[in-house]
Amino acid sequence: MFEIIYEDDFLLIINKASGVVVNRAQTSKEVTLQDQISDYFKLGGKLGLGDRAGIVHRLDRETSGLLVVAKTQKAFDDLQMQFRQRIVKKKYIALVHGFVKGHQGSIVAEIGRVGKFGKFGIVKGARESVSDYIVETQYIMPDDHFNQLLHRYKLTKVRINYLRNHAKEYALLSIFPKTGRTHQVRVHLKSINHPVVSDLIYTPNKLLTFDLTWCPRLYLHAAQIEFTHPQSKKAVKYTSQLPKDLDFALGKLILLRLSKRGFSGQAIDN
């Protein structure tokens, strides 16, 4: 069963675990979050468009974090309107490869489907998407831990050199998507050459194999959401702490010192 962050007569805020599919699909028979919510509400009929059990928006299967569910049709319609009009403010936490320059930035790109296997990318003429981000901290992987992970596999010198250049530096970002395209945050971060750690779809395979040795799942978490309550019309905000598995993975890295001019490259002593 899902974790409940907040509930009243009009809405339900849940904390979705990584690996859980949100919506039912004809091609899959596994239990989804939609099934669980339908059982929780004891829904005999439809609630929301397409019998969605009141689920107002989506999270990728691999992404953890906050999900908004409406408990009445009126609340569903109101919340859907807020998403369409970009009233809802969302914050994601992501650990990405490489040091990200500057303290903040914005990514604007057209995202569309690429190929036949559920993959998306930057496609000219597709739907525009916007994500703002803030660089919270930068990290490095300590040499002893890095070398220990390398020894788990028989790697060529070329692969080892590649990993030394691409798998030792990291940045923790807060991302604020202004639009809601499929895989938006993941595609945006890949487009600026900072793919999310352990992204099974968008991290290059040479990096992904290494990622999974120390971070077993996508490092992306929906940490905060703000909107107008559909009944009281008051501004509300809900937060979700970083899951233990992601926090544990982050603990394997060394935090760099932040100076007034940016990241100094000096490690902070624990």
N, C-alpha and C positions, 0 to 999 in steps of 0.2 A: 504494500500500500504506500501511497505517496505521503510526503511530509506536508502538513498544513501550516502555513505561515500566518494566515489570517482568514477568518470567515465571518460573514454576517448573512442577513436574509437575501442579499442581492449579488454578492460576489464571493469568490473563493480564490485565495492566493496560495499556490502550492510551490514547493521546491522540488523540481524534477531532478531525478538522478540521471547520471550519464548512462547511455546504453539503452534507454527506454524510448520506444517509438511513440510519438504523440498521437497521430491519427491512424485510424484503420485504413487498410489497403486491401484490395481484392487479391493482390499477388502474395499476400502474407497472412498466415493464420496465427501469428504470435499475439499474445496479450499486449494491448497497447494502453497508453494512459487514458485514451478515450473510453476504453472498456472499463477501466478501473473507476473513472469518474461517473460513468453511467450507472455502475453498480452502487457507488456511494450515494448518488442522488436518487437511486431507484427510479430511473427514467423509463417510462413506458412509451413515451412519444418523443417527438423531436424538440430539441432546444438549440437554436442557432441555425445558421445556414448549413444545409447538407447534413443534418443530423450529427452535429459536431459535439454534442454533450455540453454545449455552452463554452467550449474552448475558443477564446477570442483571437489568439495568435499562435504561432508555432515556435518551437525550438528544434534545432537539428537533433537527431538521435544521440550524437556523441556529446552534445552540449548539455551542461547541467545548469540549474538555476531557476529563476522565478518565471512562473506562468500564470496568466490571469484567466479565470473561468467565471462566466456569468451564470447566475442562478435563476434569472428570469429573462424572458424574451426582450423585455424593455431594456434591461441592463445590458444585454448582449448587443442590441442595436446601438445603444448609446456609446458603448466602449468601442465597437467597430468604427463608428463615426470619428471618435477621438484618434484612433489609429490612422484612418484615412486623412484626417486633417493635420496630422503630425503634432497633435497635442501631447501625446504620450512621450515621455522621456525615458530612454533606456540606457543602462550602463553595463558594459561587459568588461570582464577582466581577462586578459590574454597574455600568455608568455610566448614571445616570438624569438626567432633566431636573429642574431646580430644586434649590434648597438644601433639604436635609432637616433638619428641626428636631431638636435633641437629638443625642446621641451613639449611641443605640441604641434599638431598639424591637421590637415583635412584631406580626405581622399574623395575625389569626384570621378566617377567612371560609369560607363554603360555596361550593365551586366546582363548576359544572356546565356542560354543553354549551349553547351559545347559537346558534340558527340551524342551518343545514345545511352550513356550509362549514368545519368543523373549528375553530371559534372557541369559546373558553370564557370564562366570566365569573362574577360573584358571583350565585349563584342560591339563593334561600331554599329550604331543605329538601334541598339537595344535600349532597355529602360534605364534611365539615369538613376544613380544611387550615390548617396553621400554619407560618409562617416567621418566624424571628428575624433581625435585621439589626444591623450596626454601621456607623456612618458613618465611613469611613476618612479621606476628604479631600473638600474642596469646591473647585470650579474655576469660572472664568469664561472666556468666549471673548473674546480681545482685540478691541478695536473695529476695528482695521485689517483683521484677518482676517474678522471678521463682515461688515464692509461689502464686502469683496472677494467674499465668497460671495453676498451679496445682489445684486451687479451681474451675476451670471451669468444672472439671470432678470428678466423684465419683471413686476414685482410692483406691486400697488396699494398705496396708502398704508395702507389697512386691514391688508393682509397684512404689510407691513413693521412696523407698530406691534405687530401680534400677535407677530411673531418677536422683536422687541426685548424684549417682556415674557416670552416663553416659551423662547427659544433661546439665552440668554446665560449662564445659571447651571446648574451641574451638580454632582452629588455621586457620588463613587465609594463603593460599598457592598460589604461582605462580607455575604452572605446565607446563612443556615443553615436550610434547609427541614427541618421535622420530619416532614412527610408527603410523599408523592410523587404528587400529582395532575398531570394533563396541563397543561402551560403554567403550573404553579403560581407560580413566581417572577415570571413576566411579568404574570400576572393580578393577583397581589398588589400589585406595584409600581404598576400602573396604577390599582388601587383606592384608593391613597393619593395619587393625582395626581402620581406621579413615574414616568412610563413609561420603559422602557429605551430608550436611544438606538438609533435605526435598527431598531426592531421593526416588521417589515412588517405585523403583524397588530394590535398593540395601541397603537402610537403614532399619535396623530391625524394624518391625512394632511397637514394644513398644516405640522406639525412634521417629519413623515417625509421629505418632499421636501427640506427643508433639511438634515436629518441626513445623508442619503445623499450630500451634496456633500462631506462631510469625514470621514464614518465609513461605509464602504461595506457594512457588515454589522452584524447584531445584536451589541451590546456586552454579551455574557453568556458567561462562561467558567466551566466546572466545574473549580475550581482545586485542590481537596483532597478526599480521601475517607479515612475511617477505619473499620475493622471488625475482626472477629476472624478470623484466618486459619483456613480450614475444616479444615486438617490439623493444624497445630501448636498451634492454639488460643491463639496469642499475638496481642496487639493490634498491628495494622500500620497505617501511614499512608503515603499516596502523594500527591505534589504535582505540579502542572503550572504552569509559568511562564506569565504573560500572553503570548499570541501576539504576534508582531511587528506584525501589522496593527492590533491593538487598542492596543498600546503606542505605535505611530506616531500613531494618532488622538488619544490622550491628550496627546501632546506638542504638539498644536496649541492646547491650553488653558493657562491660567495658574493655578497652584496658589495657593490662599489660605493665609494664615498661620493657624496654630492656636494659640489662647491657652488659658489655664486655664479660662476661662469659655465657650469654644467658638470658632467661627471668627470672626476679627476683621474679615474683609472686606478686609484688606490683602494685596496680592499679594506673593509671595516673589520677590525678585530672583534671576534665574538667573546 
